[in-house]
């Protein structure tokens, strides 16, 4: 396996992970006020 191919696949995986985390964060409502008490 070439290094360039590995980096390309790794970059795609990172982008997918970012989208997944963004979706998870968007689903969770913000919990402000309850935490600081």
mmCIF entry with sequence, helices, sheets and N, C-alpha, C, O atoms, coordinates in Angstrom:
data_MODEL
# 
_entry.id   MODEL 
# 
_entity.id                         1 
_entity.type                       polymer 
_entity.pdbx_number_of_molecules   1 
# 
_entity_poly.entity_id                      1 
_entity_poly.type                           'polypeptide(L)' 
_entity_poly.nstd_linkage                   no 
_entity_poly.nstd_monomer                   no 
_entity_poly.pdbx_seq_one_letter_code       
;(UNK)(UNK)(UNK)(UNK)(UNK)(UNK)(UNK)(UNK)(UNK)(UNK)(UNK)(UNK)(UNK)(UNK)(UNK)(UNK)
(UNK)(UNK)(UNK)(UNK)(UNK)(UNK)(UNK)(UNK)(UNK)(UNK)(UNK)(UNK)(UNK)(UNK)(UNK)(UNK)
(UNK)(UNK)(UNK)(UNK)(UNK)
;
_entity_poly.pdbx_seq_one_letter_code_can   XXXXXXXXXXXXXXXXXXXXXXXXXXXXXXXXXXXXX 
_entity_poly.pdbx_strand_id                 A 
# 
loop_
_entity_poly_seq.entity_id 
_entity_poly_seq.num 
_entity_poly_seq.mon_id 
_entity_poly_seq.hetero 
1 1  UNK n 
1 2  UNK n 
1 3  UNK n 
1 4  UNK n 
1 5  UNK n 
1 6  UNK n 
1 7  UNK n 
1 8  UNK n 
1 9  UNK n 
1 10 UNK n 
1 11 UNK n 
1 12 UNK n 
1 13 UNK n 
1 14 UNK n 
1 15 UNK n 
1 16 UNK n 
1 17 UNK n 
1 18 UNK n 
1 19 UNK n 
1 20 UNK n 
1 21 UNK n 
1 22 UNK n 
1 23 UNK n 
1 24 UNK n 
1 25 UNK n 
1 26 UNK n 
1 27 UNK n 
1 28 UNK n 
1 29 UNK n 
1 30 UNK n 
1 31 UNK n 
1 32 UNK n 
1 33 UNK n 
1 34 UNK n 
1 35 UNK n 
1 36 UNK n 
1 37 UNK n 
# 
_struct_asym.id          A 
_struct_asym.entity_id   1 
# 
_struct_conf.conf_type_id            HELX_P 
_struct_conf.id                      HELX_P1 
_struct_conf.pdbx_PDB_helix_id       AA1 
_struct_conf.beg_label_comp_id       UNK 
_struct_conf.beg_label_asym_id       A 
_struct_conf.beg_label_seq_id        3 
_struct_conf.pdbx_beg_PDB_ins_code   ? 
_struct_conf.end_label_comp_id       UNK 
_struct_conf.end_label_asym_id       A 
_struct_conf.end_label_seq_id        27 
_struct_conf.pdbx_end_PDB_ins_code   ? 
_struct_conf.beg_auth_comp_id        UNK 
_struct_conf.beg_auth_asym_id        A 
_struct_conf.beg_auth_seq_id         3 
_struct_conf.end_auth_comp_id        UNK 
_struct_conf.end_auth_asym_id        A 
_struct_conf.end_auth_seq_id         27 
_struct_conf.pdbx_PDB_helix_class    1 
_struct_conf.details                 ? 
_struct_conf.pdbx_PDB_helix_length   25 
# 
_struct_conf_type.id          HELX_P 
_struct_conf_type.criteria    ? 
_struct_conf_type.reference   ? 
# 
loop_
_atom_site.group_PDB 
_atom_site.id 
_atom_site.type_symbol 
_atom_site.label_atom_id 
_atom_site.label_alt_id 
_atom_site.label_comp_id 
_atom_site.label_asym_id 
_atom_site.label_entity_id 
_atom_site.label_seq_id 
_atom_site.pdbx_PDB_ins_code 
_atom_site.Cartn_x 
_atom_site.Cartn_y 
_atom_site.Cartn_z 
_atom_site.occupancy 
_atom_site.B_iso_or_equiv 
_atom_site.pdbx_formal_charge 
_atom_site.auth_seq_id 
_atom_site.auth_comp_id 
_atom_site.auth_asym_id 
_atom_site.auth_atom_id 
_atom_site.pdbx_PDB_model_num 
ATOM 1   N N  . UNK A 1 1  ? 0.843   -1.203 0.000  1.00 0.00 ? 1  UNK A N  1 
ATOM 2   C CA . UNK A 1 1  ? 0.000   0.000  0.000  1.00 0.00 ? 1  UNK A CA 1 
ATOM 3   C C  . UNK A 1 1  ? 0.883   1.260  0.000  1.00 0.00 ? 1  UNK A C  1 
ATOM 4   O O  . UNK A 1 1  ? 1.868   1.347  0.734  1.00 0.00 ? 1  UNK A O  1 
ATOM 5   N N  . UNK A 1 2  ? 0.512   2.204  -0.821 1.00 0.00 ? 2  UNK A N  1 
ATOM 6   C CA . UNK A 1 2  ? 1.299   3.441  -0.895 1.00 0.00 ? 2  UNK A CA 1 
ATOM 7   C C  . UNK A 1 2  ? 0.891   4.407  0.204  1.00 0.00 ? 2  UNK A C  1 
ATOM 8   O O  . UNK A 1 2  ? -0.230  4.368  0.711  1.00 0.00 ? 2  UNK A O  1 
ATOM 9   N N  . UNK A 1 3  ? 1.813   5.257  0.550  1.00 0.00 ? 3  UNK A N  1 
ATOM 10  C CA . UNK A 1 3  ? 1.543   6.224  1.620  1.00 0.00 ? 3  UNK A CA 1 
ATOM 11  C C  . UNK A 1 3  ? 0.456   7.211  1.186  1.00 0.00 ? 3  UNK A C  1 
ATOM 12  O O  . UNK A 1 3  ? -0.396  7.592  1.988  1.00 0.00 ? 3  UNK A O  1 
ATOM 13  N N  . UNK A 1 4  ? 0.488   7.620  -0.078 1.00 0.00 ? 4  UNK A N  1 
ATOM 14  C CA . UNK A 1 4  ? -0.509  8.594  -0.544 1.00 0.00 ? 4  UNK A CA 1 
ATOM 15  C C  . UNK A 1 4  ? -1.909  7.996  -0.474 1.00 0.00 ? 4  UNK A C  1 
ATOM 16  O O  . UNK A 1 4  ? -2.862  8.674  -0.090 1.00 0.00 ? 4  UNK A O  1 
ATOM 17  N N  . UNK A 1 5  ? -2.030  6.717  -0.849 1.00 0.00 ? 5  UNK A N  1 
ATOM 18  C CA . UNK A 1 5  ? -3.347  6.082  -0.793 1.00 0.00 ? 5  UNK A CA 1 
ATOM 19  C C  . UNK A 1 5  ? -3.824  5.989  0.651  1.00 0.00 ? 5  UNK A C  1 
ATOM 20  O O  . UNK A 1 5  ? -4.997  6.216  0.949  1.00 0.00 ? 5  UNK A O  1 
ATOM 21  N N  . UNK A 1 6  ? -2.892  5.649  1.546  1.00 0.00 ? 6  UNK A N  1 
ATOM 22  C CA . UNK A 1 6  ? -3.251  5.542  2.958  1.00 0.00 ? 6  UNK A CA 1 
ATOM 23  C C  . UNK A 1 6  ? -3.721  6.891  3.495  1.00 0.00 ? 6  UNK A C  1 
ATOM 24  O O  . UNK A 1 6  ? -4.715  6.969  4.218  1.00 0.00 ? 6  UNK A O  1 
ATOM 25  N N  . UNK A 1 7  ? -3.002  7.944  3.138  1.00 0.00 ? 7  UNK A N  1 
ATOM 26  C CA . UNK A 1 7  ? -3.377  9.279  3.624  1.00 0.00 ? 7  UNK A CA 1 
ATOM 27  C C  . UNK A 1 7  ? -4.740  9.680  3.077  1.00 0.00 ? 7  UNK A C  1 
ATOM 28  O O  . UNK A 1 7  ? -5.540  10.291 3.786  1.00 0.00 ? 7  UNK A O  1 
ATOM 29  N N  . UNK A 1 8  ? -5.008  9.340  1.817  1.00 0.00 ? 8  UNK A N  1 
ATOM 30  C CA . UNK A 1 8  ? -6.292  9.711  1.226  1.00 0.00 ? 8  UNK A CA 1 
ATOM 31  C C  . UNK A 1 8  ? -7.435  8.997  1.953  1.00 0.00 ? 8  UNK A C  1 
ATOM 32  O O  . UNK A 1 8  ? -8.447  9.611  2.292  1.00 0.00 ? 8  UNK A O  1 
ATOM 33  N N  . UNK A 1 9  ? -7.260  7.694  2.185  1.00 0.00 ? 9  UNK A N  1 
ATOM 34  C CA . UNK A 1 9  ? -8.310  6.945  2.885  1.00 0.00 ? 9  UNK A CA 1 
ATOM 35  C C  . UNK A 1 9  ? -8.481  7.467  4.307  1.00 0.00 ? 9  UNK A C  1 
ATOM 36  O O  . UNK A 1 9  ? -9.602  7.583  4.803  1.00 0.00 ? 9  UNK A O  1 
ATOM 37  N N  . UNK A 1 10 ? -7.362  7.780  4.957  1.00 0.00 ? 10 UNK A N  1 
ATOM 38  C CA . UNK A 1 10 ? -7.427  8.285  6.325  1.00 0.00 ? 10 UNK A CA 1 
ATOM 39  C C  . UNK A 1 10 ? -8.163  9.625  6.360  1.00 0.00 ? 10 UNK A C  1 
ATOM 40  O O  . UNK A 1 10 ? -8.965  9.869  7.262  1.00 0.00 ? 10 UNK A O  1 
ATOM 41  N N  . UNK A 1 11 ? -7.893  10.489 5.384  1.00 0.00 ? 11 UNK A N  1 
ATOM 42  C CA . UNK A 1 11 ? -8.563  11.789 5.317  1.00 0.00 ? 11 UNK A CA 1 
ATOM 43  C C  . UNK A 1 11 ? -10.067 11.624 5.156  1.00 0.00 ? 11 UNK A C  1 
ATOM 44  O O  . UNK A 1 11 ? -10.851 12.343 5.776  1.00 0.00 ? 11 UNK A O  1 
ATOM 45  N N  . UNK A 1 12 ? -10.465 10.667 4.315  1.00 0.00 ? 12 UNK A N  1 
ATOM 46  C CA . UNK A 1 12 ? -11.899 10.439 4.126  1.00 0.00 ? 12 UNK A CA 1 
ATOM 47  C C  . UNK A 1 12 ? -12.534 9.948  5.426  1.00 0.00 ? 12 UNK A C  1 
ATOM 48  O O  . UNK A 1 12 ? -13.639 10.359 5.779  1.00 0.00 ? 12 UNK A O  1 
ATOM 49  N N  . UNK A 1 13 ? -11.833 9.075  6.127  1.00 0.00 ? 13 UNK A N  1 
ATOM 50  C CA . UNK A 1 13 ? -12.365 8.554  7.387  1.00 0.00 ? 13 UNK A CA 1 
ATOM 51  C C  . UNK A 1 13 ? -12.518 9.687  8.400  1.00 0.00 ? 13 UNK A C  1 
ATOM 52  O O  . UNK A 1 13 ? -13.495 9.728  9.149  1.00 0.00 ? 13 UNK A O  1 
ATOM 53  N N  . UNK A 1 14 ? -11.557 10.599 8.421  1.00 0.00 ? 14 UNK A N  1 
ATOM 54  C CA . UNK A 1 14 ? -11.627 11.724 9.356  1.00 0.00 ? 14 UNK A CA 1 
ATOM 55  C C  . UNK A 1 14 ? -12.827 12.605 9.023  1.00 0.00 ? 14 UNK A C  1 
ATOM 56  O O  . UNK A 1 14 ? -13.535 13.059 9.922  1.00 0.00 ? 14 UNK A O  1 
ATOM 57  N N  . UNK A 1 15 ? -13.056 12.845 7.739  1.00 0.00 ? 15 UNK A N  1 
ATOM 58  C CA . UNK A 1 15 ? -14.203 13.677 7.349  1.00 0.00 ? 15 UNK A CA 1 
ATOM 59  C C  . UNK A 1 15 ? -15.510 13.007 7.776  1.00 0.00 ? 15 UNK A C  1 
ATOM 60  O O  . UNK A 1 15 ? -16.417 13.671 8.278  1.00 0.00 ? 15 UNK A O  1 
ATOM 61  N N  . UNK A 1 16 ? -15.601 11.691 7.575  1.00 0.00 ? 16 UNK A N  1 
ATOM 62  C CA . UNK A 1 16 ? -16.821 10.989 7.979  1.00 0.00 ? 16 UNK A CA 1 
ATOM 63  C C  . UNK A 1 16 ? -17.016 11.089 9.488  1.00 0.00 ? 16 UNK A C  1 
ATOM 64  O O  . UNK A 1 16 ? -18.135 11.280 9.965  1.00 0.00 ? 16 UNK A O  1 
ATOM 65  N N  . UNK A 1 17 ? -15.925 10.959 10.232 1.00 0.00 ? 17 UNK A N  1 
ATOM 66  C CA . UNK A 1 17 ? -16.016 11.043 11.699 1.00 0.00 ? 17 UNK A CA 1 
ATOM 67  C C  . UNK A 1 17 ? -16.478 12.431 12.128 1.00 0.00 ? 17 UNK A C  1 
ATOM 68  O O  . UNK A 1 17 ? -17.268 12.565 13.063 1.00 0.00 ? 17 UNK A O  1 
ATOM 69  N N  . UNK A 1 18 ? -15.986 13.462 11.443 1.00 0.00 ? 18 UNK A N  1 
ATOM 70  C CA . UNK A 1 18 ? -16.397 14.835 11.781 1.00 0.00 ? 18 UNK A CA 1 
ATOM 71  C C  . UNK A 1 18 ? -17.892 15.011 11.546 1.00 0.00 ? 18 UNK A C  1 
ATOM 72  O O  . UNK A 1 18 ? -18.592 15.597 12.372 1.00 0.00 ? 18 UNK A O  1 
ATOM 73  N N  . UNK A 1 19 ? -18.380 14.500 10.411 1.00 0.00 ? 19 UNK A N  1 
ATOM 74  C CA . UNK A 1 19 ? -19.812 14.635 10.120 1.00 0.00 ? 19 UNK A CA 1 
ATOM 75  C C  . UNK A 1 19 ? -20.631 13.892 11.173 1.00 0.00 ? 19 UNK A C  1 
ATOM 76  O O  . UNK A 1 19 ? -21.666 14.384 11.623 1.00 0.00 ? 19 UNK A O  1 
ATOM 77  N N  . UNK A 1 20 ? -20.162 12.706 11.562 1.00 0.00 ? 20 UNK A N  1 
ATOM 78  C CA . UNK A 1 20 ? -20.894 11.916 12.551 1.00 0.00 ? 20 UNK A CA 1 
ATOM 79  C C  . UNK A 1 20 ? -20.966 12.658 13.886 1.00 0.00 ? 20 UNK A C  1 
ATOM 80  O O  . UNK A 1 20 ? -22.025 12.720 14.510 1.00 0.00 ? 20 UNK A O  1 
ATOM 81  N N  . UNK A 1 21 ? -19.836 13.220 14.318 1.00 0.00 ? 21 UNK A N  1 
ATOM 82  C CA . UNK A 1 21 ? -19.834 13.943 15.599 1.00 0.00 ? 21 UNK A CA 1 
ATOM 83  C C  . UNK A 1 21 ? -20.718 15.185 15.509 1.00 0.00 ? 21 UNK A C  1 
ATOM 84  O O  . UNK A 1 21 ? -21.399 15.531 16.474 1.00 0.00 ? 21 UNK A O  1 
ATOM 85  N N  . UNK A 1 22 ? -20.712 15.854 14.359 1.00 0.00 ? 22 UNK A N  1 
ATOM 86  C CA . UNK A 1 22 ? -21.550 17.047 14.201 1.00 0.00 ? 22 UNK A CA 1 
ATOM 87  C C  . UNK A 1 22 ? -23.019 16.656 14.320 1.00 0.00 ? 22 UNK A C  1 
ATOM 88  O O  . UNK A 1 22 ? -23.807 17.374 14.936 1.00 0.00 ? 22 UNK A O  1 
ATOM 89  N N  . UNK A 1 23 ? -23.394 15.507 13.725 1.00 0.00 ? 23 UNK A N  1 
ATOM 90  C CA . UNK A 1 23 ? -24.778 15.064 13.817 1.00 0.00 ? 23 UNK A CA 1 
ATOM 91  C C  . UNK A 1 23 ? -25.136 14.739 15.263 1.00 0.00 ? 23 UNK A C  1 
ATOM 92  O O  . UNK A 1 23 ? -26.220 15.085 15.731 1.00 0.00 ? 23 UNK A O  1 
ATOM 93  N N  . UNK A 1 24 ? -24.229 14.077 15.965 1.00 0.00 ? 24 UNK A N  1 
ATOM 94  C CA . UNK A 1 24 ? -24.500 13.719 17.364 1.00 0.00 ? 24 UNK A CA 1 
ATOM 95  C C  . UNK A 1 24 ? -24.672 14.987 18.202 1.00 0.00 ? 24 UNK A C  1 
ATOM 96  O O  . UNK A 1 24 ? -25.561 15.054 19.050 1.00 0.00 ? 24 UNK A O  1 
ATOM 97  N N  . UNK A 1 25 ? -23.836 15.976 17.969 1.00 0.00 ? 25 UNK A N  1 
ATOM 98  C CA . UNK A 1 25 ? -23.940 17.223 18.734 1.00 0.00 ? 25 UNK A CA 1 
ATOM 99  C C  . UNK A 1 25 ? -25.238 17.946 18.398 1.00 0.00 ? 25 UNK A C  1 
ATOM 100 O O  . UNK A 1 25 ? -25.857 18.549 19.275 1.00 0.00 ? 25 UNK A O  1 
ATOM 101 N N  . UNK A 1 26 ? -25.655 17.892 17.134 1.00 0.00 ? 26 UNK A N  1 
ATOM 102 C CA . UNK A 1 26 ? -26.873 18.591 16.729 1.00 0.00 ? 26 UNK A CA 1 
ATOM 103 C C  . UNK A 1 26 ? -28.098 17.935 17.371 1.00 0.00 ? 26 UNK A C  1 
ATOM 104 O O  . UNK A 1 26 ? -29.078 18.614 17.676 1.00 0.00 ? 26 UNK A O  1 
ATOM 105 N N  . UNK A 1 27 ? -28.042 16.619 17.576 1.00 0.00 ? 27 UNK A N  1 
ATOM 106 C CA . UNK A 1 27 ? -29.187 15.928 18.166 1.00 0.00 ? 27 UNK A CA 1 
ATOM 107 C C  . UNK A 1 27 ? -29.344 16.279 19.640 1.00 0.00 ? 27 UNK A C  1 
ATOM 108 O O  . UNK A 1 27 ? -30.464 16.351 20.146 1.00 0.00 ? 27 UNK A O  1 
ATOM 109 N N  . UNK A 1 28 ? -28.229 16.500 20.333 1.00 0.00 ? 28 UNK A N  1 
ATOM 110 C CA . UNK A 1 28 ? -28.316 16.781 21.764 1.00 0.00 ? 28 UNK A CA 1 
ATOM 111 C C  . UNK A 1 28 ? -28.694 18.238 22.005 1.00 0.00 ? 28 UNK A C  1 
ATOM 112 O O  . UNK A 1 28 ? -28.058 19.135 21.453 1.00 0.00 ? 28 UNK A O  1 
ATOM 113 N N  . UNK A 1 29 ? -29.718 18.489 22.819 1.00 0.00 ? 29 UNK A N  1 
ATOM 114 C CA . UNK A 1 29 ? -30.082 19.872 23.146 1.00 0.00 ? 29 UNK A CA 1 
ATOM 115 C C  . UNK A 1 29 ? -29.070 20.475 24.102 1.00 0.00 ? 29 UNK A C  1 
ATOM 116 O O  . UNK A 1 29 ? -28.483 19.753 24.907 1.00 0.00 ? 29 UNK A O  1 
ATOM 117 N N  . UNK A 1 30 ? -28.854 21.758 24.035 1.00 0.00 ? 30 UNK A N  1 
ATOM 118 C CA . UNK A 1 30 ? -27.900 22.406 24.939 1.00 0.00 ? 30 UNK A CA 1 
ATOM 119 C C  . UNK A 1 30 ? -28.409 22.368 26.374 1.00 0.00 ? 30 UNK A C  1 
ATOM 120 O O  . UNK A 1 30 ? -29.585 22.624 26.632 1.00 0.00 ? 30 UNK A O  1 
ATOM 121 N N  . UNK A 1 31 ? -27.514 22.048 27.304 1.00 0.00 ? 31 UNK A N  1 
ATOM 122 C CA . UNK A 1 31 ? -27.919 21.969 28.709 1.00 0.00 ? 31 UNK A CA 1 
ATOM 123 C C  . UNK A 1 31 ? -27.292 23.118 29.475 1.00 0.00 ? 31 UNK A C  1 
ATOM 124 O O  . UNK A 1 31 ? -26.349 22.911 30.239 1.00 0.00 ? 31 UNK A O  1 
ATOM 125 N N  . UNK A 1 32 ? -27.791 24.302 29.285 1.00 0.00 ? 32 UNK A N  1 
ATOM 126 C CA . UNK A 1 32 ? -27.249 25.446 30.025 1.00 0.00 ? 32 UNK A CA 1 
ATOM 127 C C  . UNK A 1 32 ? -28.139 25.746 31.221 1.00 0.00 ? 32 UNK A C  1 
ATOM 128 O O  . UNK A 1 32 ? -29.360 25.616 31.134 1.00 0.00 ? 32 UNK A O  1 
ATOM 129 N N  . UNK A 1 33 ? -27.544 26.143 32.326 1.00 0.00 ? 33 UNK A N  1 
ATOM 130 C CA . UNK A 1 33 ? -28.321 26.509 33.501 1.00 0.00 ? 33 UNK A CA 1 
ATOM 131 C C  . UNK A 1 33 ? -28.339 25.398 34.533 1.00 0.00 ? 33 UNK A C  1 
ATOM 132 O O  . UNK A 1 33 ? -28.119 25.650 35.718 1.00 0.00 ? 33 UNK A O  1 
ATOM 133 N N  . UNK A 1 34 ? -28.599 24.167 34.101 1.00 0.00 ? 34 UNK A N  1 
ATOM 134 C CA . UNK A 1 34 ? -28.677 23.078 35.078 1.00 0.00 ? 34 UNK A CA 1 
ATOM 135 C C  . UNK A 1 34 ? -27.286 22.689 35.569 1.00 0.00 ? 34 UNK A C  1 
ATOM 136 O O  . UNK A 1 34 ? -27.119 22.262 36.712 1.00 0.00 ? 34 UNK A O  1 
ATOM 137 N N  . UNK A 1 35 ? -26.307 22.837 34.712 1.00 0.00 ? 35 UNK A N  1 
ATOM 138 C CA . UNK A 1 35 ? -24.974 22.344 35.051 1.00 0.00 ? 35 UNK A CA 1 
ATOM 139 C C  . UNK A 1 35 ? -24.293 23.234 36.085 1.00 0.00 ? 35 UNK A C  1 
ATOM 140 O O  . UNK A 1 35 ? -23.586 22.734 36.961 1.00 0.00 ? 35 UNK A O  1 
ATOM 141 N N  . UNK A 1 36 ? -24.495 24.527 35.993 1.00 0.00 ? 36 UNK A N  1 
ATOM 142 C CA . UNK A 1 36 ? -23.727 25.451 36.831 1.00 0.00 ? 36 UNK A CA 1 
ATOM 143 C C  . UNK A 1 36 ? -24.292 25.561 38.246 1.00 0.00 ? 36 UNK A C  1 
ATOM 144 O O  . UNK A 1 36 ? -23.647 26.145 39.116 1.00 0.00 ? 36 UNK A O  1 
ATOM 145 N N  . UNK A 1 37 ? -25.480 25.014 38.494 1.00 0.00 ? 37 UNK A N  1 
ATOM 146 C CA . UNK A 1 37 ? -26.074 25.166 39.821 1.00 0.00 ? 37 UNK A CA 1 
ATOM 147 C C  . UNK A 1 37 ? -25.422 24.249 40.810 1.00 0.00 ? 37 UNK A C  1 
ATOM 148 O O  . UNK A 1 37 ? -25.795 24.240 41.983 1.00 0.00 ? 37 UNK A O  1 
# 
